[in-house]
Amino acid sequence: MIINSICICGAGTMGSGIAQAAAKAGFHTILYELNKAVLEKAKTSIEKNLTALITKGKITTAEGEKIFQRILFTSDIQVCLADVFIEAIVEKLPIKISLFNQLAELNHSECIFCSNTSSLPVTAIAEQVKNPERVIGMHFFNPATIMKLVEVVNTEYTSPNVTTTIIELAKQMGKTPVICKDSPGFIVNRVARPYYIESLRTAEEGEVSFEQTDRLLEASGFKMGPFKLMDLIGNDINYAVSCSVYEQMNNPERLKPSYIQEQKVKEGKLGKKSGEGYYSY
């Protein structure tokens, strides 16, 4: 399947980053977001990012203008007509399913629906969408404009042609696709849970501070300590992933989400995006 247009649904940090990456790769890109304030913020953020790339000499002014012009910012679902859809909305299955079904009514039967979910079962989405063989996971990592890895998540319904198309699309966007089966946390979030949860456990036990843990692990070779990374990802997102993996794995004690992170989420201390998390910004 030849891909000419991509629609990203959800203009938060991840959605706007994916939109920029798609436009930079030359695709006609639609960034759909119901919240007009969030949409305007995404527009400003992408302009800022492109200006930074121009200043650093990574792209020319003309290239920056072309990339920006390829993006249509909209809060009108009626104009969301594309070959591929990538949802980066709230981590709630009913909302994701509802969105894909609305888009299915507006688009041709061969368009592909990709979920950027961090840990929700993609199969559960596919089962309730018309033509489930066109549903697949396409999990980017934050920041999506920089991070190369993309998990391509197959369900039992996913068509081999859809998998091939999304692998090629990821490559065209300058990413490194890795195929995996639909399973709790996929690959990265399954492997990463102990990095976060064990670090939070040491904090619960009062053994070390957030800052000490980050310094020690960064000195051991990790590019970013767990608490800095959770603040970057967003504690709401990170905690939701931990809960999802924990529940899907039948509640093993070693993967039990931390009450410290739960409290941060309740207090709205989500990290960089809220101005405070484990650190102040």
Order of alpha helices (4+ residues) and beta strands (2+ residues): beta-alpha-beta-alpha-alpha-beta-beta-alpha-beta-alpha-beta-beta-alpha-beta-alpha-alpha-alpha-alpha-alpha
